[in-house]
Amino acid sequence: MDVCGTVKSSLDVPQLGGEMANERLRNALQQAGLDIATVATEVGVEAKTVERWITKARTPYPRHRHAIAALVKETENYLWPDALAPERKAEVAQSEVLKVYPHRSSIPSDLWKRLLASASERLDVLVLAGLFLAEEPEFTRAVRKKTQQGLRVRLLFGRPEAPEACKRSAEERLAEGTVPARINNALALVEPLGDIDGVELRYHDTTLYNSVFRFDDEMIVNMHAYGLPGAYAPAMHLRQLPAGDLFETYMNSFEHVWLNATAER
């Protein structure tokens, strides 16, 4: 508060009394350009209540958590990891799964097209080769068009020369060098996209357990099964929920790979 007893509207409120602050919430509000007064008005509480949520890590009521998560476009589970009991998190995770496919190749082409067409904010792809996607003309067309409308695209492809890529050929019972060759074929189609404003392309050396395709608040996760090419392994269609944990788990995996990947081959 200032000398007149008015709660400061800035987010730069000091941590008081040695209590733990909610830095995730503070950072999310800063990134969204929201101050305490604005949040209080939007959520329908007093400014000092919002201040306590930040500086003392007090947990808001569910309706307030949902409203704030929507404001900053983050999940409730990210902002308040301990707010939901494990049993409730498990229930929500089940609701995040829209459909499970026995094989990635079983996913209807219409679903891929709809996801591409509907993505307007974020498109994230984590693969080794992803040749099936790179060869789809609609993919490159959509990226070129939608980045002009504000779509942010992050592409993570395996480095063809990496030992992990060479090893995957044997693990999938393919001829030696098959996976690196697929990566090179995919990159021949994808690398030109890296010159577009709004597109970031990086190369990783990761032992990949899942391929991830994120389209705004929907996602396809292609689980990898030892001895099988990705097209024959199972896949899940997920939709992000404010209190969910499953979607966020795979996005955390994406972010770990992204941080360790490089823009140079």
C-alpha positions in Angstrom: 0.0 0.0 0.0 1.1 3.6 -0.4 1.0 6.2 2.4 -2.7 6.8 1.8 -3.6 3.2 2.3 -4.2 2.5 -1.4 -3.2 -0.9 -2.8 -0.5 -0.5 -5.5 -1.6 -1.5 -8.9 1.8 -2.5 -10.1 2.9 -6.2 -10.1 6.2 -5.2 -8.6 4.9 -5.7 -5.1 7.7 -6.9 -2.7 7.4 -10.3 -1.0 6.4 -9.8 2.6 7.2 -11.6 5.9 9.3 -14.3 4.3 6.2 -15.8 2.7 6.5 -17.6 -0.7 5.3 -15.6 -3.7 3.6 -17.1 -6.7 6.1 -16.1 -9.3 4.3 -18.1 -12.0 1.3 -15.9 -11.5 3.3 -12.7 -11.3 5.2 -13.6 -14.5 2.0 -14.6 -16.4 0.3 -11.4 -15.5 3.3 -9.4 -16.6 3.6 -11.2 -19.9 -0.1 -10.5 -20.5 0.4 -6.8 -19.7 -2.1 -6.9 -16.7 -1.6 -5.0 -13.5 -3.3 -5.7 -10.1 -6.1 -3.2 -10.6 -7.0 -4.6 -14.0 -7.1 -8.2 -12.7 -9.2 -7.2 -9.8 -11.7 -5.6 -12.0 -11.8 -8.4 -14.5 -12.1 -11.1 -11.8 -14.5 -9.2 -9.5 -12.4 -9.0 -6.3 -10.6 -6.3 -4.4 -7.1 -5.4 -5.5 -5.6 -6.4 -2.1 -7.0 -9.9 -2.8 -5.1 -10.1 -6.0 -2.0 -8.8 -4.3 -2.2 -11.7 -1.7 -2.6 -14.2 -4.5 0.8 -13.0 -5.9 2.9 -12.0 -2.8 1.6 -14.7 -0.4 0.8 -17.4 -2.9 -2.8 -17.6 -1.6 -4.9 -19.9 -3.8 -8.0 -18.3 -5.3 -11.4 -19.9 -5.4 -12.0 -22.2 -8.4 -14.1 -19.6 -10.3 -11.4 -17.0 -9.9 -8.6 -19.4 -10.9 -10.5 -20.2 -14.1 -11.0 -16.5 -14.9 -7.3 -15.7 -14.3 -6.1 -18.7 -16.3 -8.3 -17.5 -19.2 -7.0 -13.9 -18.9 -3.3 -15.0 -19.1 -3.9 -18.0 -21.4 -2.2 -20.5 -19.0 -3.6 -23.6 -17.3 -4.8 -23.5 -13.7 -2.4 -26.4 -13.0 0.6 -24.4 -14.1 -0.4 -21.3 -12.1 -1.4 -23.3 -9.0 0.1 -26.8 -9.1 -1.2 -27.8 -5.7 -4.7 -26.5 -6.1 -6.2 -29.8 -7.3 -6.0 -33.1 -5.5 -4.3 -35.9 -7.4 -7.6 -37.7 -7.8 -9.2 -34.7 -9.4 -6.2 -34.2 -11.7 -6.6 -37.8 -12.9 -10.3 -37.1 -13.7 -9.5 -34.0 -15.6 -6.7 -35.7 -17.6 -9.3 -38.3 -18.8 -11.4 -35.5 -20.0 -8.5 -34.0 -22.0 -8.3 -37.2 -24.1 -10.7 -36.8 -27.0 -9.7 -40.0 -28.8 -7.1 -42.7 -28.9 -6.0 -44.2 -32.2 -4.3 -47.6 -32.4 -1.9 -46.2 -35.0 -1.0 -42.7 -36.1 -1.9 -43.7 -39.7 -5.4 -44.3 -38.4 -5.9 -40.6 -37.8 -8.3 -39.3 -40.5 -6.8 -36.8 -42.9 -9.7 -34.5 -42.2 -8.7 -34.1 -38.6 -5.2 -33.0 -39.6 -6.7 -30.5 -42.1 -9.1 -29.2 -39.5 -6.3 -28.7 -36.9 -4.2 -26.9 -39.4 -7.1 -24.7 -40.6 -8.2 -23.8 -37.0 -4.7 -23.0 -35.6 -4.4 -19.2 -35.2 -2.0 -18.6 -32.3 0.5 -21.5 -31.8 1.7 -24.4 -33.9 4.4 -26.5 -32.3 5.9 -29.7 -34.0 8.3 -32.1 -32.3 9.4 -35.0 -34.5 12.5 -36.9 -35.8 11.5 -36.8 -39.4 7.8 -36.1 -39.7 8.0 -36.8 -43.4 4.3 -37.5 -43.6 3.6 -33.9 -42.5 6.3 -32.2 -44.5 5.1 -33.9 -47.7 1.6 -32.6 -47.2 1.3 -29.5 -49.4 -1.4 -28.0 -47.2 1.0 -27.9 -44.3 3.5 -25.5 -45.9 0.6 -23.5 -47.5 -1.1 -23.1 -44.1 2.2 -22.0 -42.4 2.9 -19.4 -45.0 -0.6 -18.0 -44.9 -1.2 -18.1 -41.2 2.1 -16.6 -40.1 1.0 -13.5 -41.9 -2.1 -13.5 -39.6 -0.1 -13.8 -36.4 0.5 -17.6 -36.0 3.7 -18.5 -34.2 5.3 -21.7 -35.4 8.1 -23.7 -33.7 9.5 -26.7 -35.6 11.7 -29.2 -33.9 13.3 -31.8 -36.3 16.0 -34.4 -35.5 19.5 -33.7 -36.6 20.2 -36.3 -39.4 23.8 -36.9 -38.3 22.9 -37.4 -34.7 23.6 -40.9 -33.2 20.0 -41.0 -32.0 18.7 -40.7 -35.5 20.9 -43.5 -36.8 20.0 -45.7 -33.9 16.3 -45.2 -34.5 16.6 -47.0 -37.9 17.6 -50.2 -36.1 15.1 -49.7 -33.3 12.3 -49.5 -35.9 13.7 -52.5 -37.8 14.4 -50.5 -40.9 17.4 -50.5 -43.2 20.5 -48.7 -42.0 20.3 -45.0 -42.6 16.6 -45.0 -43.3 15.6 -42.5 -40.6 18.4 -40.0 -41.3 17.4 -40.2 -45.0 13.8 -39.5 -44.0 14.9 -36.5 -41.9 16.9 -35.1 -44.8 13.9 -35.5 -47.2 11.6 -33.7 -44.7 14.1 -30.9 -44.1 14.4 -30.3 -47.9 10.7 -29.4 -47.7 10.6 -27.7 -44.3 13.8 -25.7 -44.1 12.5 -22.9 -46.5 9.8 -22.2 -43.9 12.6 -21.2 -41.4 13.1 -18.0 -43.4 9.5 -16.8 -42.8 8.8 -14.3 -40.0 7.0 -16.1 -37.3 8.6 -19.5 -37.9 11.5 -20.8 -35.8 13.2 -24.1 -36.8 15.6 -25.9 -34.5 17.4 -29.3 -34.7 17.6 -31.7 -31.8 19.6 -34.7 -30.8 17.0 -36.2 -28.5 16.0 -39.8 -28.0 12.4 -39.1 -28.8 9.7 -41.0 -26.8 6.8 -39.1 -28.4 6.2 -36.9 -31.4 4.1 -33.8 -30.5 1.9 -31.8 -32.8 0.3 -28.8 -31.0 -2.4 -26.7 -32.7 -3.5 -24.0 -30.2 -5.4 -25.9 -27.5 -5.5 -29.2 -29.3 -2.7 -31.7 -29.7 -1.8 -35.0 -31.4 0.7 -37.1 -29.4 2.3 -40.0 -31.3 3.6 -42.5 -28.8 6.7 -44.3 -30.0 6.8 -48.1 -29.6 10.1 -50.0 -29.8 10.3 -52.0 -33.0 7.6 -50.1 -34.8 7.7 -47.0 -37.1 5.8 -44.0 -35.8 3.0 -44.5 -38.3 2.2 -47.9 -36.7 2.4 -46.7 -33.1 -0.6 -45.4 -31.1 -1.6 -41.7 -31.0 -3.8 -39.6 -28.8 -5.9 -36.5 -29.7 -5.9 -34.1 -26.7 -7.7 -30.9 -25.9 -6.3 -28.5 -23.2 -8.5 -27.9 -20.2 -7.8 -25.1 -17.7 -7.4 -27.5 -14.8 -5.7 -30.2 -16.9 -2.3 -31.8 -16.5 -1.9 -34.1 -19.5 -1.7 -31.5 -22.3 0.7 -29.5 -20.2 2.9 -32.6 -19.5 3.6 -33.0 -23.2 4.1 -29.3 -23.7 6.7 -29.3 -20.9 8.4 -32.1 -22.8 8.4 -30.0 -25.9 9.9 -27.1 -24.1 12.7 -29.2 -22.6 13.7 -30.3 -26.1 13.3 -26.8 -27.5 15.7 -25.3 -24.9 18.4 -27.9 -25.8 18.0 -27.7 -29.5 20.0 -25.4 -31.9 19.2 -23.3 -34.9 22.3 -24.6 -36.7 22.8 -28.0 -38.1 
